[in-house]
Amino acid sequence: MVSVAGRAASGHEHPPLDPTAVQRFYRRMRAVAPAAVGAIERDRTDDPGRAFGDTACGRLVGSLDRDGVRALGMWVHHWCMRFYDDDTRAALRLLREIAARPALGWTADEVHWMLGESRHAAPAADARFTLPLAAAAELAPGALRIDLLVPRQATPRHDR
């Protein structure tokens, strides 16, 4: 599949992702979702100080190949952005742990999709750019114009 994320329609925006590619993302995420839900639920009630590798989420990550970990990362990112609340500690820990893993082989289309999810999330979702920006760091220079997908932060005004 050819990436559409790197080709901008104009100098101001990225074209939308191919719907077939997005459907493949959802198929991959659905494959890991049941195990992810179970692991997050078990970790919610477990000792939050436990080493990640000893948690249900840590064991799940350890059982997956790179494609599976990327699918899990995309799912937990999607879940956290959609259902962000005060009790997402286990999911946010999973998100941070996946973001910290180097060389997962992220594609420009995957990063583009996650950044789109992040843009539409409520600002209260503090971790909304954690995984997509970590994944974007793996991309070749110029593979994706992140500045077109991440909203600009308001510049503070200093009225004198």
Disulfide bonds with the S-S distance in Angstrom:
none
